Amino acid sequence: MTSDFDSWSEIYDIIHADLTDDIKFYVEEAVFSNGRTLEIGCGTGRVAIPMAQAGANVTAIDISETMLKTLSRKISPENIALKPIRMDMRTLSLPDIFDLIIIPFHGFQSLLQHEDQVECLESLRRHLTRNGTLIINLFVPDRNMLEQEQNKIYFIKNVPLTDDDRSITLWHSSHFDIPNQIITTRLFIDFNESGRIVESQVRDFSLRYIHRYEAEYLFKSSGFELKNLFGDFERNNFGPNSEEMIWELSPK
């Protein structure tokens, strides 16, 4: 079985090289929990590796075999105590229960059906200690995003690759299925050298956006209580100008 994200492993670290805002937050949460930590959708270890390096006891799962192979290569020469496992977050079957479970970087939103979200939350609750914490990061579906022109190409960012003149430029074109709240995005990746494009790649992905009170009802009806809702990774309260929802939940 292959995953939609298997084709991402070779470029994932490159396109997200500048994505560091959330790492300190998750490292602090893992160290503070002082127990077993489970990361869902670990990818190539962007968050899992820093948590393990800080001394946390980390198990990291992902559905993509190629992502996990990349992660294993990264941790092997460093002797990092981190356990990567291939598994579907909807049907977890692990021998341990955890004091902290995290789903960073909108990973929960890769579940496109309500039934899948409920199944996942039930699975997570079974693997959480009685006093444990579940942290789920969702993006805020604001009006500007939803009013983008269908299939128009928008600039995202330019990311320098090294100290020389190489970089990548990211663009996207998105289609919005409003009734089902699904965004299907085509990501265009241009590899630049000396001011010109030397290679271009394309990747597709879909996410289901979730509104603030819809998410709260979903979590509560799935057996969780709200501990905190942050609007950023500095732990500021969620507000009208927040672009992220960081849900901190505990089992009822």
C-alpha positions as CSV (number, residue, x, y, z in Angstrom):
1,M,0.0,0.0,0.0
2,T,1.3,3.5,-0.9
3,S,0.4,6.8,0.7
4,D,-0.5,10.0,-1.1
5,F,2.5,11.5,0.9
6,D,5.0,8.9,-0.3
7,S,6.1,11.3,-3.1
8,W,6.8,14.1,-0.6
9,S,9.7,12.5,1.3
10,E,12.5,13.7,-1.0
11,I,11.4,17.3,-1.0
12,Y,9.6,17.6,2.4
13,D,12.6,18.9,4.4
14,I,13.5,21.3,1.6
15,I,10.2,23.0,1.2
16,H,9.7,23.2,5.0
17,A,13.2,24.3,5.9
18,D,11.9,27.6,7.2
19,L,9.0,26.0,9.2
20,T,10.4,26.3,12.8
21,D,7.8,28.4,14.7
22,D,6.1,25.4,16.3
23,I,9.1,23.3,17.3
24,K,9.9,25.1,20.6
25,F,6.3,24.7,21.6
26,Y,6.2,21.0,21.1
27,V,9.6,20.4,22.7
28,E,8.4,22.2,25.8
29,E,5.2,20.3,25.9
30,A,7.0,17.0,25.6
31,V,9.6,17.7,28.2
32,F,6.9,19.1,30.6
33,S,4.7,16.0,30.2
34,N,7.7,13.9,31.5
35,G,6.3,10.7,30.1
36,R,5.7,9.0,26.8
37,T,5.0,11.2,23.8
38,L,3.3,10.1,20.6
39,E,3.5,12.2,17.4
40,I,0.9,11.5,14.7
41,G,2.0,12.3,11.1
42,C,5.7,12.7,12.0
43,G,6.8,12.9,8.4
44,T,10.6,13.0,8.2
45,G,11.0,14.0,11.8
46,R,10.8,17.8,11.7
47,V,9.2,17.9,15.2
48,A,9.9,14.4,16.5
49,I,13.7,14.6,16.3
50,P,14.0,17.9,18.3
51,M,11.7,16.4,21.0
52,A,13.8,13.2,21.2
53,Q,17.0,15.3,21.3
54,A,15.5,17.2,24.3
55,G,15.2,14.0,26.2
56,A,11.5,13.1,25.5
57,N,10.5,9.5,25.1
58,V,9.0,9.7,21.6
59,T,7.1,7.3,19.4
60,A,6.4,8.7,16.0
61,I,3.9,7.3,13.5
62,D,3.2,8.1,9.9
63,I,1.2,6.4,7.1
64,S,3.9,7.0,4.5
65,E,6.6,4.4,4.3
66,T,9.0,6.7,2.4
67,M,8.7,9.4,4.9
68,L,9.6,7.0,7.7
69,K,12.6,5.7,5.7
70,T,13.9,9.2,5.5
71,L,13.3,9.7,9.2
72,S,15.2,6.5,10.0
73,R,18.2,7.6,7.9
74,K,18.3,10.9,9.7
75,I,18.3,9.4,13.2
76,S,20.5,6.4,12.6
77,P,23.9,8.1,12.5
78,E,22.9,10.4,15.4
79,N,21.9,7.6,17.8
80,I,18.6,9.4,18.6
81,A,16.2,7.5,20.9
82,L,13.1,7.7,18.7
83,K,10.8,4.9,17.6
84,P,9.2,5.4,14.1
85,I,6.2,3.2,13.2
86,R,4.1,3.0,10.1
87,M,0.5,3.2,11.1
88,D,-2.8,4.8,10.3
89,M,-4.0,7.4,12.9
90,R,-7.6,6.1,12.5
91,T,-6.7,2.6,13.7
92,L,-3.9,2.9,16.2
93,S,-2.7,-0.4,17.7
94,L,0.2,0.3,20.0
95,P,1.3,-1.5,23.1
96,D,1.7,1.7,25.1
97,I,-0.5,4.5,26.3
98,F,0.8,8.0,26.2
99,D,1.0,11.1,28.5
100,L,1.1,13.4,25.4
101,I,-0.2,12.9,21.9
102,I,0.4,15.6,19.3
103,I,-0.8,16.1,15.7
104,P,1.2,19.1,14.4
105,F,1.1,21.1,11.2
106,H,-2.6,20.5,10.3
107,G,-2.1,16.7,10.0
108,F,-5.5,16.0,11.4
109,Q,-7.0,17.8,8.5
110,S,-5.7,15.2,6.0
111,L,-8.8,13.2,7.2
112,L,-11.3,14.3,4.6
113,Q,-14.5,12.7,6.0
114,H,-16.2,13.4,9.3
115,E,-16.4,9.6,10.0
116,D,-12.6,9.4,9.7
117,Q,-12.1,12.2,12.1
118,V,-14.3,10.6,14.7
119,E,-12.6,7.2,14.3
120,C,-9.2,8.9,14.7
121,L,-10.3,10.7,17.9
122,E,-11.6,7.5,19.4
123,S,-8.4,5.8,18.6
124,L,-6.3,8.6,20.1
125,R,-8.4,8.6,23.3
126,R,-7.8,4.8,23.8
127,H,-4.0,5.5,23.6
128,L,-4.0,8.5,26.1
129,T,-3.5,8.2,29.8
130,R,-6.3,9.3,32.1
131,N,-4.5,12.6,32.8
132,G,-2.9,12.9,29.4
133,T,-3.0,15.7,26.9
134,L,-3.9,15.7,23.2
135,I,-2.7,18.7,21.1
136,I,-4.1,19.2,17.6
137,N,-3.1,22.1,15.3
138,L,-5.7,23.3,12.8
139,F,-5.5,26.3,10.4
140,V,-8.1,29.0,10.5
141,P,-10.3,28.9,7.4
142,D,-10.5,32.7,6.9
143,R,-12.6,34.5,4.3
144,N,-9.6,35.6,2.2
145,M,-8.5,32.1,1.8
146,L,-11.9,30.8,0.8
147,E,-12.5,33.7,-1.7
148,Q,-9.4,32.9,-3.7
149,E,-10.0,32.5,-7.4
150,Q,-10.4,28.9,-8.3
151,N,-7.3,27.4,-10.0
152,K,-5.5,30.8,-10.1
153,I,-1.8,30.4,-9.3
154,Y,-0.7,32.2,-6.1
155,F,2.9,32.8,-4.8
156,I,3.6,31.3,-1.4
157,K,7.3,31.9,-0.5
158,N,10.9,31.8,-1.6
159,V,13.2,29.6,0.5
160,P,17.0,29.9,0.2
161,L,18.7,26.5,0.1
162,T,22.3,27.3,1.0
163,D,24.6,30.2,1.4
164,D,25.0,30.5,-2.4
165,D,22.5,31.5,-5.0
166,R,20.2,28.5,-4.9
167,S,16.6,28.7,-3.7
168,I,13.2,27.2,-4.3
169,T,10.0,29.2,-5.1
170,L,6.6,27.8,-4.1
171,W,3.3,28.5,-5.8
172,H,-0.1,27.0,-5.3
173,S,-3.4,26.7,-7.1
174,S,-6.4,25.5,-5.1
175,H,-9.9,24.2,-5.7
176,F,-12.5,24.7,-3.0
177,D,-15.3,22.2,-2.4
178,I,-17.3,24.4,-0.2
179,P,-20.2,21.9,0.7
180,N,-17.7,19.3,1.9
181,Q,-15.1,21.8,3.2
182,I,-12.3,20.3,1.2
183,I,-9.4,22.2,-0.3
184,T,-7.5,20.4,-3.1
185,T,-4.2,22.1,-3.7
186,R,-1.6,21.7,-6.5
187,L,1.8,22.9,-5.3
188,F,4.3,24.1,-7.8
189,I,8.0,23.9,-6.8
190,D,10.6,25.8,-8.8
191,F,14.3,25.1,-8.1
192,N,16.3,28.1,-8.8
193,E,20.0,28.6,-9.5
194,S,21.8,31.8,-10.5
195,G,18.5,33.5,-11.0
196,R,16.9,30.9,-13.3
197,I,14.7,27.9,-12.9
198,V,16.6,24.7,-13.3
199,E,13.9,22.2,-12.3
200,S,10.2,22.2,-11.6
201,Q,8.1,19.7,-9.7
202,V,4.4,19.4,-8.8
203,R,2.7,17.9,-5.8
204,D,-1.0,17.6,-5.0
205,F,-2.7,17.3,-1.6
206,S,-6.1,17.8,0.0
207,L,-7.2,19.0,3.4
208,R,-10.5,19.4,5.1
209,Y,-10.9,22.8,6.8
210,I,-12.7,22.9,10.2
211,H,-14.3,26.0,11.7
212,R,-13.6,26.9,15.4
213,Y,-17.0,25.9,17.0
214,E,-17.3,22.9,14.6
215,A,-14.0,21.6,15.9
216,E,-14.9,22.2,19.6
217,Y,-18.2,20.2,19.1
218,L,-16.3,17.4,17.3
219,F,-13.7,17.1,20.1
220,K,-16.3,17.3,22.9
221,S,-18.6,14.7,21.3
222,S,-15.6,12.4,20.9
223,G,-14.8,12.4,24.6
224,F,-12.5,15.3,25.1
225,E,-12.5,18.4,27.2
226,L,-11.0,21.7,26.3
227,K,-8.0,22.7,28.4
228,N,-6.7,25.5,26.2
229,L,-7.2,27.0,22.8
230,F,-4.1,29.0,21.7
231,G,-4.0,31.3,18.6
232,D,-0.3,30.9,18.1
233,F,2.7,28.9,19.3
234,E,3.6,31.6,21.9
235,R,0.5,30.4,23.8
236,N,-1.5,33.6,23.2
237,N,-5.2,33.1,23.5
238,F,-7.2,32.4,20.3
239,G,-8.7,35.6,18.9
240,P,-10.3,37.1,15.8
241,N,-6.9,37.7,14.1
242,S,-5.5,34.3,14.8
243,E,-4.3,32.2,11.9
244,E,-3.8,29.0,13.8
245,M,-5.9,27.0,16.3
246,I,-3.8,25.0,18.8
247,W,-6.2,22.8,20.7
248,E,-5.1,21.4,24.0
249,L,-7.5,18.6,25.1
250,S,-7.8,16.1,27.8
251,P,-10.0,12.9,28.0
252,K,-13.3,13.2,29.9
